[in-house]
Amino acid sequence: MKLKKATQTIRQWSRAGLMVIVIVAVTLEATALIQYMYSRKGMREEAYKRAETQLESTKNKIMDIINQGEAAVRNSVWIASWCMDVPDSLHRVAQRIVEDNPVVVGSTVALVPGYNKKKPLYSPYVFKSEDGSLRFSSLATEEYDYPNQEWFTKALESPGGYWSEPYVDVGGGDILMTTFSMPIIDYRGTVAGVLTADISLDWLTDLVGNLSVYPNAFNMVVSRTGQVMVCPVEELVMSKTVNELVAESDDSAALAPINRAMLSGKAGNLHVKYKGINNYVYFAPVERTGWAMSIVIPETEIFGGLKRVGLVVSILQVLSLLMLILLFRAMYNHYLKYKSINDKKERMENELGIASAIQMAMVPKIFPPFPERTDLDMSATIVPAKEVGGDLYDFYIRDEKLIFCIGDVSGKGIPASLVMAVTRSIFRTVSAHEDDPGRILTIMNNSMSEGNESNMFVTMFVGVLDLETGRMRYCNAGHNAPLILTDDIRELDVAPNLPVGILPDFNFETQESKLNYDDALFLYTDGLSEAENMEHDQFGFTRIRKALHGRKSADEHMVSIKAAVREFVGDAPQSDDLTMLFIHYLSDGKRHHLALHNDISELPKLHELVETVAQEAGLDSSTQASVNLALEEAVVNVMQYAYPQGTVGPVNLESILRTGELEFILSDSGKAFNPLDAPDADVSLSAEEREIGGLGIFLVRQIMSDVKYERNQGRNVLSMKLNI
């Protein structure tokens, strides 16, 4: 009868567990889907606003140039009209326009053919040369034929002025330009000629080239006839129209609506699929010129981050479901194994054993925890006073930051272990997306204070150590102050915050310190300092300092202090949980790594690295330029000579920023060659007399403080150090 009842109960638990798993799975999936939809909508709107803002800002900058060009002509056309009877003075009008208006690169007063009988064709032209001086010429030549130029013919038809199509003014300014022209009406009311202002379009390429709001987006400016004025593909500029590009494309049907919208002078955005890739196109007109600007953003640029987050969320959902399934499975197996409640003592012992295993499984216990890292040495231990305890520690690395904690729950036994498990779980959840220790403890405190009818609390210390810089932010919540091991042993300065779980909305204060190479941090619970011997004497801070004396590895320190505690306590029973965490910081500086191959076109990446490292090291512009020159000489030497011609090979550069020193390590797997063996170039000789080679390593030696070479495992390794 009892077995039948137990079997029925087991089946009921199985059905209930399966139902809970299904409900949780559906809820998680629905929540993720809703979040994805709203996030996607928000990102799309943000992309539109950013593109719209960039287009409007760029248009305003373009219009500023346009307005200056128009004003230059409008303010001078009346002067030209009064000079029609004295054509020899007309060049002064053009000269004044060029001199007084920085945006104008050239100007002419072109007479209507036959207006002046003595000079049937007359068009004096003034323009700025490359050195900024003014030069004078005439456009009244058979080769140029100014009466048939667009800027002349259209201006005669446009009393308010006319902006020409972009063109290369061969015979005039000889640069890519656009021209604003207005008809000149003499005092008799006769159209006598045209006054112009040429605006160079070099600035337009630079302006629009910086328009991208996303790394892989690209920009384009087209004229009123669709002529490509600005484009990432330089071969298309002034050689193709957008309609020709569409006609040549395999996706002409998809691209045609964008061309029509842009060339019609409209502003807006369209979604288009081109070569299998979804893109968002944002476009806007430039008034009076007939131009149109556009930004093309691949959909992956807008939603790429969302997809990555979605993948992480999906993985977390699967893990949550697996954990839920495992939890129900553990409960199910537990119930099967312990269905008989007659032996209460045996059941309790087994449950405590399982609880202890689960509790120990919640904290990292494999050391070294990060065997692939050389910048960190760690060790930790938990020794519960009973089968289960309320002490905890945890740590993991995220974004090159070691996030760690140690805690001590008030009380002992099962209640304390449950609070410990909850505390560790909340810590992991909160710190997964938050790396401000004070903020982590504030969120944990608010969560654990709510519904805390048992009035249990947790003393905690939470730290975030930047493994690249040694910068450590931390927050203490009523816990023992950790010890800093440098050349001396001292307590870390901590603010007197309350323990977690006592008072909701308490503001925990974040503090900051700095760990240098070979410094260590020792965290412990009061089970160490208050460990008692048979005479009830406590282990105390002095014995802790003595056990930690000397520079040792994390494991050696842990072995040493455990032995000291055992020797002191002797046969006395353990009265409290004992937990210790030792963090040995071994980072020798902030690093950057650059992977290149033997191609000179890779050099801009080198310059970007030097600029980044120079800013971090606080180098002045002169030193930065010298370092850049030395590294460029060394890298180019490897690119040109390390590998056989036609062979692609790796060229690696690593930077290490230490206190007072900046080191660059250049390595390649090419043929063995020690550049330091080459004789220095004789810089006292002229370039014609000096033998080829040796100048690069000479510059490296002159600029760097120390240069060393070694052949290591088939690789050339050149170390270059700079004292800072």
C-alpha positions in Angstrom: 0.0 0.0 0.0 2.8 2.4 1.0 4.8 1.5 -2.2 1.7 2.1 -4.4 1.1 5.5 -2.7 4.7 6.4 -3.2 4.5 5.5 -6.9 1.4 7.6 -7.4 3.2 10.5 -5.7 6.2 10.1 -7.9 4.0 10.1 -11.0 2.3 13.3 -9.8 5.7 14.9 -9.3 6.8 13.9 -12.8 3.7 15.3 -14.4 4.0 18.5 -12.4 7.7 18.9 -13.2 7.1 18.4 -16.9 4.3 20.9 -16.9 6.5 23.5 -15.1 9.3 22.9 -17.6 6.9 23.4 -20.6 5.5 26.6 -19.0 8.9 28.0 -18.2 10.1 27.2 -21.8 7.1 28.9 -23.4 7.4 31.9 -21.1 11.2 32.3 -21.8 10.7 32.0 -25.5 7.8 34.5 -25.5 9.7 37.0 -23.4 12.8 36.7 -25.6 10.7 37.2 -28.8 9.0 40.3 -27.4 12.3 41.8 -26.3 13.8 41.0 -29.7 10.9 42.7 -31.6 11.0 45.9 -29.5 14.8 46.0 -29.5 14.8 45.6 -33.3 12.3 48.4 -33.7 14.3 50.7 -31.4 17.5 50.0 -33.2 15.9 50.7 -36.6 14.5 54.0 -35.3 17.9 54.9 -33.8 19.6 54.2 -37.1 17.1 56.4 -38.9 17.5 59.3 -36.4 21.3 59.1 -36.6 21.3 59.0 -40.4 18.8 61.8 -40.6 20.9 63.9 -38.2 24.1 63.3 -40.1 22.5 64.1 -43.4 21.0 67.3 -42.1 24.2 68.4 -40.5 26.2 67.7 -43.7 23.6 69.4 -45.8 23.9 72.5 -43.6 27.7 72.5 -44.0 27.3 72.2 -47.8 24.7 75.0 -47.9 27.1 77.2 -46.0 29.6 76.9 -48.9 26.8 77.2 -51.5 25.5 80.4 -49.8 28.9 81.9 -49.7 29.4 81.2 -53.4 26.0 82.7 -54.4 26.6 85.7 -52.2 29.9 86.4 -53.9 28.2 86.6 -57.3 25.1 88.5 -56.2 27.1 91.1 -54.3 29.2 91.8 -57.4 26.9 91.4 -60.4 25.7 95.1 -60.2 29.4 96.2 -60.4 29.9 94.2 -63.5 26.8 95.7 -65.1 28.2 99.2 -64.7 31.5 98.1 -66.2 30.1 96.8 -69.5 31.2 99.8 -71.5 34.8 99.4 -70.2 35.5 95.6 -70.8 39.2 96.0 -69.9 38.1 96.6 -66.3 36.0 93.5 -66.0 38.8 91.3 -64.9 38.9 93.4 -61.7 35.4 92.3 -60.8 36.4 88.6 -61.1 39.6 89.3 -59.2 37.7 90.9 -56.3 35.4 87.9 -56.1 38.3 85.5 -55.8 40.2 87.7 -53.4 37.3 88.4 -51.0 35.8 84.9 -50.8 37.9 82.0 -49.5 35.5 79.4 -50.9 35.8 80.7 -54.5 38.7 79.3 -56.6 37.9 81.1 -59.8 35.7 83.7 -61.5 35.0 85.1 -64.9 32.9 87.8 -66.6 31.9 86.3 -69.9 30.3 88.6 -72.4 27.5 87.6 -74.7 29.0 87.0 -78.2 28.8 90.2 -80.2 27.8 92.4 -77.3 31.1 94.3 -77.6 31.9 94.8 -81.3 35.6 95.3 -80.6 35.7 92.1 -78.6 33.1 89.7 -79.9 34.3 87.0 -77.5 35.6 88.2 -74.2 35.9 86.3 -70.9 38.8 87.2 -68.6 39.3 84.5 -66.0 40.9 84.8 -62.5 41.7 81.7 -60.4 43.8 80.6 -57.5 46.9 78.6 -58.2 48.1 75.8 -55.9 50.4 78.1 -53.9 47.4 80.5 -53.3 48.5 83.2 -55.7 46.1 84.6 -58.3 46.5 83.8 -61.9 44.9 85.4 -65.0 43.8 83.8 -68.2 41.1 84.0 -70.9 38.3 81.5 -71.6 37.7 83.1 -75.0 39.5 80.4 -76.9 38.4 78.0 -79.6 39.3 75.0 -77.5 37.2 76.1 -74.5 34.2 77.7 -76.4 32.7 79.3 -73.4 29.4 80.4 -75.1 28.4 76.7 -75.3 29.3 75.8 -71.7 26.5 74.9 -69.4 27.3 77.5 -66.8 27.0 80.2 -69.6 23.9 79.0 -71.5 21.8 78.0 -68.4 22.7 81.2 -66.6 21.2 83.3 -69.5 18.0 81.3 -68.9 18.0 81.7 -65.1 17.7 85.3 -63.8 18.0 84.0 -60.2 21.3 82.2 -60.9 22.2 78.7 -61.8 24.4 76.0 -60.3 26.1 74.0 -63.0 26.7 70.2 -63.1 30.1 69.3 -61.6 32.8 69.2 -64.2 36.6 69.3 -64.6 37.2 72.8 -66.1 40.0 71.9 -68.5 41.5 75.2 -69.7 40.0 77.0 -66.7 40.7 76.0 -63.1 41.7 72.5 -64.2 40.0 71.0 -61.1 36.7 69.3 -60.2 34.3 72.1 -59.6 30.8 73.5 -59.8 30.0 77.0 -61.0 27.3 79.4 -59.8 26.5 81.9 -62.5 24.1 84.9 -63.0 23.3 86.9 -66.0 24.6 90.5 -66.1 22.0 93.1 -67.2 23.5 96.4 -68.3 22.0 99.8 -67.7 19.9 99.5 -70.9 18.3 96.3 -69.7 20.2 94.2 -72.1 21.7 90.8 -71.1 25.3 91.6 -71.5 27.1 88.6 -70.1 27.4 86.1 -67.2 29.2 86.5 -63.9 30.5 83.3 -62.2 32.1 81.9 -59.1 33.8 78.5 -59.3 33.7 76.3 -56.2 36.1 73.4 -55.8 34.5 70.1 -54.8 37.6 68.7 -53.0 36.1 69.7 -49.6 32.9 67.8 -50.5 34.7 64.4 -50.7 36.3 65.0 -47.3 33.0 66.2 -45.7 30.9 63.3 -47.0 33.6 60.8 -46.4 33.2 61.3 -42.7 29.4 61.0 -42.9 29.2 57.2 -42.1 27.3 56.4 -38.9 28.3 52.8 -39.0 31.7 51.2 -39.8 30.6 49.4 -43.0 28.1 52.0 -44.2 29.0 54.0 -47.3 27.9 57.4 -48.6 27.2 58.9 -52.0 26.5 62.3 -53.5 25.0 62.6 -57.0 24.2 65.6 -59.2 20.8 66.5 -60.6 21.5 64.3 -63.6 22.6 61.4 -61.5 26.4 62.0 -62.0 28.4 60.4 -59.2 30.2 63.2 -57.4 31.3 61.4 -54.2 31.5 57.6 -53.8 33.7 55.1 -51.9 34.8 53.6 -55.3 37.0 56.4 -56.7 36.8 55.0 -60.3 33.1 55.8 -60.4 33.5 59.5 -59.5 32.5 61.7 -62.5 32.7 58.6 -64.8 29.3 57.0 -64.2 25.7 58.1 -63.5 23.6 56.2 -60.9 21.2 55.2 -63.7 24.2 53.6 -65.6 25.2 51.8 -62.5 21.7 50.4 -62.0 21.5 49.3 -65.6 24.8 47.4 -65.2 23.7 45.7 -62.0 22.0 42.3 -61.6 19.6 43.9 -59.1 18.4 46.8 -61.2 14.8 46.3 -60.2 15.7 46.7 -56.5 17.9 49.7 -57.0 15.7 51.7 -59.5 13.2 53.0 -56.9 16.1 54.6 -54.9 17.4 56.4 -58.0 14.0 57.8 -58.8 13.4 59.0 -55.3 16.8 60.6 -55.0 16.8 62.3 -58.4 13.3 63.6 -57.8 14.6 65.8 -54.9 12.8 63.8 -52.2 14.1 63.0 -48.7 13.4 59.7 -47.0 14.5 56.1 -46.6 14.0 52.8 -48.3 14.7 49.2 -47.5 16.4 47.3 -50.4 17.9 43.9 -51.0 21.1 44.1 -53.1 23.2 41.0 -53.9 21.4 39.0 -51.2 22.1 41.6 -48.5 19.4 43.7 -46.9 20.3 47.4 -46.7 18.6 50.6 -45.4 19.1 53.6 -47.6 18.7 57.1 -46.2 18.7 60.1 -48.6 18.1 63.8 -48.7 18.4 66.6 -51.3 20.7 69.6 -51.3 18.5 72.6 -52.1 19.1 74.8 -55.2 22.0 72.6 -56.4 19.9 69.6 -57.5 22.3 67.3 -55.6 21.2 64.4 -53.5 23.1 62.7 -50.6 22.6 59.1 -49.4 23.8 56.8 -46.7 23.6 53.0 -47.3 23.7 50.9 -44.1 23.8 47.1 -44.3 21.1 45.6 -42.0 23.8 43.5 -40.3 25.4 46.8 -39.1 22.2 47.8 -37.4 21.1 44.5 -36.0 24.4 42.6 -35.8 24.7 43.3 -32.0 21.1 42.3 -31.5 21.6 39.0 -33.1 24.7 38.3 -31.0 22.7 39.2 -27.9 19.8 37.0 -29.1 22.2 34.1 -29.5 23.5 34.6 -26.0 19.9 34.9 -24.6 19.0 31.7 -26.5 22.0 29.9 -25.0 21.1 31.2 -21.5 17.5 30.0 -22.1 18.7 26.5 -23.0 21.0 26.4 -20.0 18.2 27.6 -17.8 15.9 24.9 -19.1 18.7 22.3 -18.7 19.3 23.5 -15.1 15.5 23.3 -14.5 15.4 19.8 -15.9 18.4 18.8 -13.9 16.9 20.3 -10.8 13.6 18.4 -11.3 15.6 15.3 -12.2 17.7 15.6 -9.0 14.5 16.1 -7.0 12.9 13.1 -8.7 16.0 10.9 -8.0 16.2 12.2 -4.5 12.6 11.4 -3.9 13.1 7.9 -5.4 16.1 7.2 -3.2 14.7 8.5 0.0 11.0 7.6 -0.2 11.2 5.8 3.0 11.1 8.3 5.9 11.5 5.7 8.6 15.2 6.3 9.1 15.2 10.0 9.7 18.8 10.1 10.7 20.0 8.4 7.5 17.9 10.6 5.3 19.2 13.7 7.0 22.8 12.6 6.7 22.3 11.8 3.0 20.6 15.1 2.3 23.4 17.0 4.1 25.9 15.2 2.0 24.1 16.1 -1.2 23.7 19.7 0.0 27.4 20.0 0.8 28.3 18.6 -2.7 26.0 21.1 -4.4 27.3 23.9 -2.3 30.9 23.1 -3.1 30.0 22.7 -6.7 28.8 26.3 -6.7 32.3 27.7 -6.0 35.4 27.4 -8.2 37.6 24.6 -6.8 40.0 23.7 -9.7 43.3 25.5 -9.3 45.0 27.1 -11.1 41.6 28.2 -12.4 43.0 29.9 -15.6 46.0 27.8 -16.6 46.3 29.6 -19.9 47.0 32.9 -18.2 50.3 34.1 -16.9 49.1 37.3 -15.4 47.1 35.7 -12.5 47.8 33.2 -9.8 45.0 32.2 -7.5 44.0 29.8 -4.8 41.0 29.4 -2.5 39.4 27.1 0.0 36.2 26.7 2.1 36.3 24.6 5.3 32.7 24.5 6.7 32.3 24.0 10.5 29.5 21.6 9.8 28.4 19.5 6.8 27.2 22.7 5.1 28.1 26.3 5.8 27.4 29.9 5.0 30.7 31.0 3.7 31.2 31.6 0.0 33.7 32.9 -2.6 33.4 33.2 -6.3 35.3 34.6 -9.2 35.4 34.6 -13.0 36.9 36.7 -15.9 34.7 38.9 -18.1 36.0 41.5 -20.6 39.6 41.1 -19.2 38.4 41.9 -15.7 38.5 39.5 -12.7 35.2 39.8 -10.9 35.4 38.2 -7.4 33.8 38.1 -4.1 34.0 36.6 -0.6 31.1 36.4 1.9 30.0 35.2 5.3 26.3 34.5 6.0 25.1 35.0 9.5 24.5 31.7 11.3 25.5 28.2 10.4 24.1 25.0 9.0 21.4 24.5 6.4 19.7 28.0 6.7 23.1 29.7 6.1 23.9 27.4 3.2 20.7 28.2 1.5 21.3 32.0 1.9 24.9 31.3 0.6 23.5 29.6 -2.5 21.1 32.4 -3.1 23.8 35.0 -2.5 26.2 33.4 -5.0 23.5 33.0 -7.6 22.4 36.7 -7.3 26.1 37.7 -7.4 26.6 35.8 -10.7 23.4 37.2 -12.2 24.1 40.8 -11.3 27.8 40.9 -12.0 27.2 39.3 -15.5 26.2 42.7 -16.8 27.5 45.1 -14.1 31.1 45.7 -13.1 30.7 48.5 -10.5 31.2 46.7 -7.1 29.1 49.3 -5.3 26.3 48.9 -7.8 26.5 45.1 -7.6 26.1 45.1 -3.8 23.3 47.7 -4.0 21.3 45.5 -6.3 22.0 42.4 -4.3 21.1 44.1 -1.1 17.7 45.3 -2.4 16.9 41.8 -3.7 17.9 40.0 -0.5 16.3 42.6 1.9 12.9 42.0 0.3 11.0 39.4 2.3 13.9 38.7 4.6 11.7 37.4 7.5 14.5 35.3 8.9 16.6 38.5 9.4 19.7 36.8 8.0 22.4 38.9 6.5 25.7 38.5 4.6 29.0 40.3 5.0 30.7 40.6 1.6 33.6 42.0 -0.2 33.2 42.5 -4.0 36.1 43.5 -6.2 36.7 44.0 -10.0 40.3 43.9 -11.0 41.3 45.2 -14.5 43.8 42.6 -15.5 45.4 44.9 -18.1 46.0 47.9 -15.8 45.9 46.6 -12.3 43.2 49.0 -11.4 41.0 47.5 -8.7 37.5 48.8 -7.8 36.0 47.3 -4.7 33.2 47.6 -2.2 33.1 46.2 1.3 29.8 45.3 3.0 30.7 44.8 6.6 33.4 42.2 5.9 36.9 41.8 7.1 39.2 44.1 5.3 41.4 42.2 2.9 45.2 42.2 3.2 47.4 43.7 0.5 50.8 41.9 0.1 53.5 44.1 -1.5 56.9 44.6 0.1 54.8 44.9 3.2 51.5 43.5 4.5 48.7 46.0 5.2 45.0 46.1 5.4 43.1 47.5 2.5 41.3 50.8 3.3 37.6 50.0 3.3 34.5 52.1 3.9 32.2 51.0 6.7 29.2 49.8 4.7 26.4 47.7 6.1 26.2 43.9 5.5 23.9 42.8 2.6 20.2 42.1 3.5 19.8 44.4 6.4 18.5 47.7 5.1 17.0 48.1 1.6 18.1 51.1 -0.6 21.4 51.4 1.2 24.0 53.1 -1.0 27.2 51.1 -1.1 30.3 53.1 -1.8 32.8 51.9 -4.4 36.4 52.5 -3.7 39.5 52.1 -5.9 43.1 50.9 -5.5 46.0 49.8 -7.7 47.8 46.5 -7.9 51.3 46.5 -9.4 53.2 43.5 -10.7 53.7 40.8 -8.0 51.2 42.4 -5.6 48.7 40.1 -4.0 45.3 40.3 -2.3 44.3 38.0 0.6 40.6 37.8 1.5 39.3 35.7 4.4 36.3 35.3 6.7 36.4 35.7 10.4 36.6 31.9 10.7 40.4 32.5 10.2 41.1 35.4 12.5 38.8 34.0 15.2 39.9 30.4 15.0 40.4 29.2 18.6 42.7 26.7 20.3 41.9 24.6 23.3 42.6 27.7 25.6 40.2 29.8 23.5 42.9 32.0 22.3 42.2 33.4 18.7 44.5 33.0 15.7 44.5 36.8 15.3 45.9 39.3 12.7 49.6 38.9 13.9 49.7 35.2 13.1 48.0 35.8 9.7 50.7 38.3 8.8 53.4 35.9 9.9 51.9 33.0 7.8 51.7 35.3 4.8 55.3 36.6 5.1 57.5 36.4 2.0 56.7 36.3 -1.7 55.3 32.9 -2.7 52.8 31.4 -5.2 49.1 31.4 -4.3 49.2 27.6 -3.5 52.3 28.0 -1.3 50.6 30.8 0.6 47.5 28.7 1.1 49.4 25.7 2.2 51.4 27.9 4.6 48.4 29.5 6.3 46.5 26.2 6.5 49.4 24.6 8.3 49.7 27.6 10.7 46.0 27.3 11.6 46.1 23.6 12.1 49.2 23.9 14.3 47.6 26.7 16.4 44.1 25.1 16.8 45.3 21.6 17.5 42.5 19.3 18.6 40.0 22.1 19.3 36.7 21.8 17.4 36.1 24.2 14.6 33.7 26.8 15.7 33.1 28.7 12.5 33.3 28.3 8.7 36.8 29.2 7.4 37.2 30.6 3.9 40.2 32.1 2.2 40.8 33.6 -1.3 44.3 34.5 -2.5 44.8 36.6 -5.7 48.4 37.1 -7.0 48.6 39.7 -9.7 51.4 39.1 -12.2 50.5 41.3 -15.2 53.6 43.1 -16.4 51.8 45.8 -18.3 49.0 46.8 -20.7 49.3 44.9 -24.0 48.2 45.4 -27.6 48.7 42.9 -30.4 48.7 43.6 -34.1 48.7 40.8 -36.7 49.8 41.9 -40.2 51.2 40.2 -43.3 54.0 41.2 -45.6 52.1 43.9 -47.5 53.0 47.6 -47.3 49.3 48.4 -47.6 49.0 47.1 -44.0 51.0 50.1 -42.6 47.9 52.2 -41.7 47.1 49.6 -39.0 50.5 50.1 -37.5 50.0 53.9 -37.4 46.6 53.4 -35.6 48.3 51.1 -33.0 51.1 53.6 -32.4 48.5 56.4 -31.9 46.6 54.3 -29.4 49.6 53.2 -27.4 51.1 56.8 -27.4 47.9 58.1 -25.9 47.9 55.4 -23.2 51.6 56.1 -22.5 51.1 59.9 -22.5 53.8 60.4 -25.2 54.0 63.9 -26.7 53.5 64.3 -30.5 57.3 64.5 -31.2 58.0 61.2 -29.4 55.0 59.6 -31.0 56.3 60.5 -34.4 59.7 59.2 -33.6 58.3 55.9 -32.4 56.1 55.6 -35.4 59.1 56.2 -37.7 61.2 53.6 -35.9 58.5 50.9 -36.0 57.6 51.7 -39.6 61.3 51.2 -40.6 61.5 47.9 -38.7 58.2 46.5 -40.0 58.8 47.5 -43.6 62.2 45.8 -43.4 60.5 42.6 -42.4 57.8 42.9 -45.0 60.3 43.4 -47.8 63.0 40.9 -46.9 61.8 38.2 -44.4 59.9 36.1 -47.0 60.6 35.0 -50.5 59.1 37.3 -53.2 55.5 36.4 -53.9 55.1 34.5 -50.6 52.6 35.8 -48.0 53.8 35.6 -44.4 52.8 36.8 -41.0 54.3 39.9 -39.3 53.3 40.3 -35.7 53.8 43.3 -33.4 53.0 43.4 -29.7 53.2 46.4 -27.4 53.6 46.3 -23.6 53.2 49.4 -21.5 54.9 49.1 -18.1 55.7 51.7 -15.5 58.4 53.9 -17.0 58.8 51.7 -20.1 57.2 51.0 -23.4 58.3 47.8 -25.3 57.5 46.7 -28.8 58.1 43.1 -29.9 58.3 42.5 -33.6 58.3 38.8 -34.8 58.1 36.9 -38.1 58.5 33.3 -39.2 60.7 34.3 -42.2 64.3 33.4 -42.9 66.8 33.9 -40.0 68.2 37.5 -40.0 69.7 39.6 -37.2 69.3 43.2 -38.2 71.6 44.2 -35.4 74.5 42.5 -37.1 74.2 44.9 -40.1 76.6 47.9 -39.9 74.9 51.2 -39.2 74.5 53.5 -42.2 77.1 56.2 -42.5 74.9 59.2 -42.2 77.8 61.6 -42.7 77.8 60.6 -46.4 75.4 61.9 -49.0 72.6 59.8 -50.2 74.5 59.1 -53.4 77.7 58.0 -51.6 76.0 55.9 -48.9 75.5 52.2 -49.5 71.9 50.9 -49.7 70.6 49.4 -46.4 71.3 49.9 -42.7 69.4 53.2 -42.4 66.3 51.6 -40.9 68.0 49.8 -38.0 70.1 52.9 -37.5 66.9 54.9 -36.9 65.6 52.2 -34.6 68.7 52.3 -32.5 68.7 56.1 -32.4 65.1 56.4 -31.3 64.7 53.4 -29.0 66.3 53.1 -25.6 67.2 49.4 -26.0 67.1 47.0 -29.0 67.6 43.2 -28.8 67.3 40.3 -31.3 66.8 36.6 -30.9 65.9 33.6 -33.0 63.3 31.6 -31.1 61.6 28.5 -32.3 62.0 29.4 -36.0 61.0 33.0 -35.5 62.9 36.3 -35.7 62.1 38.3 -32.5 63.2 42.0 -32.3 62.6 43.7 -29.0 62.6 47.5 -28.9 62.2 49.4 -25.6 61.6 53.1 -25.0 62.1 54.7 -21.6 59.2 57.0 -20.7 
